[in-house]
């Protein structure tokens, strides 16, 4: 029941399965969740059935909409991120901030949880874990920018929303791109906007190497060369500097 733990849903172990409250009819301990792979569930009262994925989608749908005070609290903590970017991304809050991660069809396939207390973003567990943001917003542009991390992605999402014919944008949850996501680079001119640190540099090399080995037809692959960026008051770009830092320092990346 890793998903339930991720969502912090209360459940009991009844031996052959788990029991929890039904999201659909509200009945206590009437939703029976199988311990077998796939975690098929059924409510013994309203007869609603599904699996972990459908449960996660309904759980997110019942979260309260993000309020402006909640948005401002997060934006004050993550300088450079705007409330409008949070709204564009569909982020909701119940104490934690929840990022709905969608596939290219617009269906939620993962939920990421940001805990303000420890400043960590947690991904929903397998088998529906996904570490790529922005797939549902991909358009027809042959240019694809990839930002590293949730906050750089949100900054770029806001900036690009105000220009005509913007490039496509994805966000990685870490300095890399999973093998299952390499097809998103097909026929694209790719620009990697990874951080100015060892992980970011290694991530650039990893994506380039695996994209070439995968056989996907990537038109071009470029990256942000931090050694050529000038920061006022610095002889060189500070270590671990990222797109959000650049935006906050210069006003634009």
Helices and strands as residue ranges (DSSP letters): H 2-7, E 11-13, E 17-20, E 31-34, E 41-43, E 49-50, H 52-61, H 68-77, H 83-89, E 92-93, E 97-102, E 108-115, E 120-123, E 132-133, G 135-137, E 143-148, H 150-160, E 168-172, G 179-185, E 189-193, H 198-214, E 220-223, G 226-228, H 243-250
